[in-house]
């Protein structure tokens, strides 16, 4: 955790950045514009896969011992020094 001296920050955030000096109305408008963006066609989401995984999670069959074992092995391969 990084600790700042009491004189380092003014208010809840540092005022040295231009993007932090926006008023509340500007911040709300920016959030509104970002949240309205629809996904582009061909966004890479495999909707059939998402639907299948959601059904498996709801049924309680998504997490299996085999999947956990495979995930653990991949994790160890990526994170343990050779």
Backbone as a chain_set.jsonl record, in Angstrom:
{"seq": "XXXXXXXXXXXXXXXXXXXXXXXXXXXXXXXXXXXXXXXXXXXXXXXXXXXXXXXXXXXXXXXXXXXXXXXXXXXXXXXXXX", "coords": {"N": [[0.839, -1.172, 0.0], [0.524, 2.198, -0.816], [1.381, 5.161, 0.798], [0.471, 8.536, 1.1], [1.828, 11.744, 1.847], [0.322, 14.17, 4.05], [0.139, 16.616, 2.787], [0.293, 16.137, 0.13], [-1.937, 15.385, -1.424], [-4.898, 17.009, -2.564], [-8.016, 17.17, -1.45], [-10.235, 14.479, -2.483], [-8.853, 13.448, -4.659], [-5.828, 13.977, -6.538], [-5.375, 17.189, -7.855], [-3.935, 17.767, -10.063], [-4.268, 16.586, -12.516], [-5.847, 17.024, -15.64], [-8.137, 15.564, -16.419], [-9.338, 14.932, -14.03], [-10.43, 17.229, -13.157], [-12.925, 17.671, -14.125], [-16.314, 18.666, -13.973], [-19.149, 17.45, -12.013], [-21.356, 17.087, -13.769], [-20.156, 16.758, -16.279], [-18.763, 14.38, -15.891], [-20.866, 12.557, -15.444], [-22.125, 12.674, -17.967], [-20.114, 11.632, -19.603], [-19.949, 9.003, -18.615], [-22.526, 8.171, -19.278], [-22.449, 8.214, -22.089], [-20.54, 6.238, -22.595], [-21.731, 3.938, -21.504], [-23.88, 3.513, -23.206], [-22.957, 2.471, -25.56], [-23.291, 0.061, -28.002], [-22.451, -3.377, -28.509], [-20.212, -4.112, -31.147], [-20.879, -5.508, -34.395], [-19.897, -8.849, -34.916], [-18.356, -9.064, -32.612], [-16.856, -10.959, -31.376], [-17.917, -12.467, -29.349], [-19.015, -15.546, -28.371], [-22.022, -16.486, -28.497], [-23.533, -18.839, -28.325], [-21.853, -20.485, -26.826], [-21.691, -19.017, -24.442], [-24.364, -19.196, -23.591], [-24.555, -21.981, -23.179], [-22.669, -22.4, -21.127], [-23.78, -20.846, -19.1], [-26.119, -22.323, -18.622], [-24.998, -24.725, -17.678], [-23.746, -23.809, -15.33], [-25.993, -22.979, -13.859], [-27.209, -25.45, -13.532], [-25.371, -26.67, -11.957], [-23.33, -28.223, -12.951], [-21.062, -27.29, -14.151], [-18.505, -26.862, -12.925], [-16.202, -29.301, -12.602], [-14.316, -32.028, -11.17], [-12.308, -32.766, -12.972], [-11.967, -30.481, -14.568], [-11.053, -28.668, -12.639], [-8.631, -29.879, -11.944], [-7.22, -29.728, -14.4], [-7.076, -26.94, -14.646], [-5.522, -26.312, -12.395], [-3.124, -27.623, -13.046], [-2.357, -26.155, -15.367], [-2.021, -23.646, -14.164], [0.131, -24.149, -12.4], [2.137, -24.841, -14.257], [2.51, -22.412, -15.538], [3.358, -20.716, -13.491], [5.324, -21.792, -11.82], [8.824, -21.867, -11.343], [11.115, -23.298, -13.637]], "CA": [[0.0, 0.0, 0.0], [1.296, 3.432, -0.889], [0.824, 6.212, 1.646], [0.847, 9.883, 0.699], [1.917, 12.733, 2.924], [-0.935, 14.907, 4.168], [0.13, 17.784, 1.908], [0.462, 15.685, -1.244], [-3.211, 15.359, -2.129], [-5.882, 18.031, -2.202], [-9.32, 16.576, -1.643], [-10.222, 13.034, -2.666], [-7.894, 13.089, -5.699], [-4.895, 15.036, -6.877], [-5.986, 18.101, -8.819], [-2.977, 18.113, -11.099], [-4.674, 15.999, -13.785], [-6.987, 17.716, -16.254], [-9.327, 14.725, -16.464], [-9.952, 14.895, -12.713], [-11.014, 18.531, -12.863], [-14.242, 17.765, -14.727], [-17.411, 18.82, -13.035], [-19.997, 16.257, -11.905], [-22.2, 16.915, -14.955], [-19.323, 16.228, -17.355], [-18.452, 12.99, -15.567], [-22.078, 11.783, -15.689], [-22.347, 12.594, -19.408], [-19.119, 10.706, -20.139], [-20.378, 7.655, -18.238], [-23.735, 7.86, -20.027], [-22.067, 7.91, -23.458], [-19.821, 4.97, -22.617], [-22.632, 2.83, -21.202], [-24.841, 3.325, -24.288], [-22.345, 1.858, -26.726], [-23.704, -1.319, -28.267], [-21.342, -4.172, -29.046], [-20.106, -4.105, -32.607], [-21.15, -6.785, -35.043], [-18.685, -9.649, -34.954], [-17.583, -8.643, -31.448], [-16.054, -12.061, -30.867], [-18.611, -13.196, -28.298], [-19.644, -16.782, -28.847], [-23.266, -16.488, -27.733], [-23.942, -20.211, -28.041], [-21.011, -20.963, -25.731], [-22.12, -18.314, -23.225], [-25.634, -19.788, -23.169], [-24.297, -23.33, -22.667], [-21.971, -22.3, -19.836], [-24.762, -20.373, -18.107], [-26.987, -23.452, -18.281], [-24.232, -25.652, -16.843], [-23.565, -23.204, -14.006], [-27.289, -23.041, -13.179], [-27.474, -26.848, -13.189], [-24.353, -27.14, -11.018], [-22.472, -29.209, -13.601], [-19.957, -26.637, -14.856], [-17.239, -27.153, -12.243], [-15.992, -30.729, -12.375], [-12.966, -32.286, -10.668], [-11.369, -32.791, -14.094], [-11.684, -29.086, -14.956], [-10.221, -28.082, -11.59], [-7.296, -30.469, -12.071], [-6.589, -29.136, -15.589], [-6.773, -25.542, -14.337], [-4.41, -26.318, -11.457], [-1.912, -27.977, -13.782], [-1.967, -24.996, -16.187], [-1.531, -22.61, -13.256], [1.458, -24.518, -11.924], [3.067, -24.744, -15.385], [2.778, -20.988, -15.853], [3.839, -19.937, -12.364], [6.455, -22.37, -11.094], [10.058, -21.802, -12.121], [11.577, -24.618, -14.108]], "C": [[0.882, 1.232, 0.0], [0.619, 4.494, -0.035], [1.361, 7.553, 1.19], [0.973, 10.765, 1.936], [0.641, 13.561, 2.931], [-0.993, 16.113, 3.233], [0.201, 17.407, 0.442], [-0.832, 15.764, -2.042], [-4.118, 16.484, -1.639], [-7.248, 17.442, -2.475], [-9.195, 15.083, -1.889], [-9.243, 12.565, -3.732], [-6.947, 14.258, -5.921], [-5.522, 15.917, -7.95], [-5.047, 18.456, -9.956], [-3.352, 17.534, -12.465], [-5.898, 16.717, -14.331], [-8.249, 16.878, -16.205], [-10.032, 14.655, -15.115], [-10.607, 16.214, -12.354], [-12.362, 18.722, -13.539], [-15.277, 17.946, -13.625], [-18.267, 17.581, -13.013], [-20.859, 16.017, -13.139], [-21.4, 16.324, -16.111], [-19.009, 14.756, -17.123], [-19.664, 12.11, -15.852], [-22.321, 11.619, -17.184], [-21.364, 11.624, -20.045], [-19.527, 9.272, -19.83], [-21.591, 7.239, -19.051], [-23.382, 7.476, -21.458], [-21.385, 6.563, -23.557], [-20.785, 3.81, -22.41], [-23.631, 2.567, -22.319], [-24.246, 2.627, -25.503], [-22.786, 0.404, -26.845], [-22.503, -2.095, -28.788], [-21.371, -4.172, -30.566], [-20.428, -5.489, -33.155], [-19.846, -7.562, -35.152], [-17.767, -9.313, -33.795], [-16.766, -9.759, -30.821], [-16.717, -12.85, -29.754], [-19.297, -14.405, -28.916], [-20.902, -17.002, -28.01], [-23.748, -17.898, -27.413], [-23.141, -20.802, -26.882], [-21.423, -20.316, -24.408], [-23.415, -18.927, -22.701], [-25.417, -21.174, -22.565], [-23.647, -23.286, -21.289], [-22.93, -21.807, -18.758], [-25.695, -21.494, -17.677], [-26.262, -24.444, -17.376], [-24.023, -25.102, -15.438], [-24.867, -23.294, -13.216], [-27.608, -24.462, -12.73], [-26.463, -27.406, -12.186], [-23.405, -28.153, -11.616], [-21.257, -28.591, -14.285], [-18.603, -26.976, -14.236], [-17.152, -28.65, -11.956], [-14.574, -30.923, -11.832], [-11.92, -32.288, -11.792], [-10.986, -31.376, -14.532], [-10.791, -28.411, -13.919], [-8.789, -28.594, -11.69], [-6.554, -29.86, -13.25], [-6.194, -27.682, -15.323], [-5.581, -25.437, -13.388], [-3.093, -26.64, -12.16], [-1.433, -26.828, -14.663], [-1.393, -23.879, -15.326], [-0.105, -22.913, -12.801], [2.5, -24.433, -13.038], [3.47, -23.304, -15.666], [3.503, -20.265, -14.739], [4.992, -20.549, -11.58], [7.722, -22.247, -11.951], [10.505, -23.207, -12.499], [12.955, -24.936, -13.603]], "O": [[1.87, 1.3, 0.731], [-0.59, 4.698, -0.14], [2.554, 7.698, 0.923], [0.299, 10.546, 2.943], [-0.049, 13.64, 1.915], [-2.085, 16.585, 2.919], [0.172, 18.289, -0.416], [-0.824, 16.166, -3.205], [-4.104, 16.856, -0.466], [-7.604, 17.234, -3.634], [-8.177, 14.479, -1.551], [-8.837, 11.403, -3.72], [-7.239, 15.389, -5.534], [-6.147, 15.398, -8.875], [-5.34, 19.361, -10.738], [-2.796, 17.96, -13.477], [-6.856, 16.987, -13.606], [-9.332, 17.415, -15.972], [-11.222, 14.344, -15.067], [-11.281, 16.301, -11.328], [-12.897, 19.831, -13.529], [-15.129, 17.448, -12.509], [-18.141, 16.732, -13.896], [-21.077, 14.867, -13.522], [-21.911, 15.479, -16.846], [-18.994, 13.969, -18.07], [-19.522, 11.034, -16.434], [-22.686, 10.531, -17.629], [-21.741, 10.867, -20.939], [-19.455, 8.412, -20.707], [-21.688, 6.087, -19.474], [-23.944, 6.522, -21.996], [-21.625, 5.818, -24.507], [-20.662, 2.789, -23.085], [-24.191, 1.472, -22.372], [-24.991, 2.229, -26.399], [-22.665, -0.377, -25.901], [-21.631, -1.523, -29.441], [-22.436, -4.226, -31.181], [-20.271, -6.5, -32.471], [-18.802, -6.982, -35.449], [-16.546, -9.275, -33.954], [-16.057, -9.533, -29.84], [-16.135, -13.815, -29.259], [-20.066, -14.282, -29.87], [-20.853, -17.625, -26.949], [-24.313, -18.13, -26.344], [-23.686, -21.532, -26.054], [-21.496, -20.988, -23.379], [-23.551, -19.154, -21.499], [-26.028, -21.508, -21.55], [-24.024, -24.041, -20.393], [-22.897, -22.294, -17.628], [-26.028, -21.607, -16.497], [-26.843, -24.948, -16.415], [-24.113, -25.846, -14.462], [-24.853, -23.646, -12.037], [-28.207, -24.661, -11.673], [-26.667, -28.485, -11.63], [-22.736, -28.878, -10.881], [-20.495, -29.304, -14.938], [-17.665, -27.336, -14.947], [-17.929, -29.191, -11.169], [-13.72, -30.057, -12.024], [-10.784, -31.861, -11.587], [-9.822, -31.106, -14.83], [-9.877, -27.666, -14.275], [-7.841, -27.824, -11.538], [-5.38, -29.508, -13.123], [-5.116, -27.243, -15.722], [-4.725, -24.568, -13.56], [-2.071, -26.005, -11.899], [-0.236, -26.546, -14.709], [-0.409, -23.241, -15.698], [0.758, -22.036, -12.815], [3.626, -24.0, -12.795], [4.622, -23.017, -15.99], [4.202, -19.286, -15.002], [5.585, -19.868, -10.742], [7.682, -22.5, -13.155], [10.29, -24.168, -11.76], [13.492, -26.002, -13.904]]}, "num_chains": 1, "name": "protein.A"}
